[in-house]
Amino acid sequence: MAKITYKHPNGTETIVDVAAPNTVMRGAKINNIDGIEAQCGGSAQCGTCHVYVDEANTLPLPEVHESEDEVLYGTACPRRDNSRLSCQLPVSEEIDGLVVHLPEAQS
């Protein structure tokens, strides 16, 4: 279980407990968090689960895979150095406290 904070563009934040082996994207969908569309269901193909990992993050996250890297160039909001597809961020106790910022749009 990990506490994940989803920060919305308007400044509000939603903090939820997400159980492993879900992903940060699935945690948003399970908890009805607006701002994550996830049109492809988590297969790293559509880019509609794009998030910005908080710049102060020191938690261990997996490296960006080649397919994720390619999809991030086609997201609705600009790609940044801290851009990730939330479907590619597996939940574990190691990422307890992760903060992700939701972009203005996903599609």
Summary of the structure (lengths in Angstrom):
residues: 107
radius of gyration: 12.2
end to end distance: 29.7
largest distance: 32.2
contacts: 329
relative contact order: 0.31
helix: 19%
strand: 23%
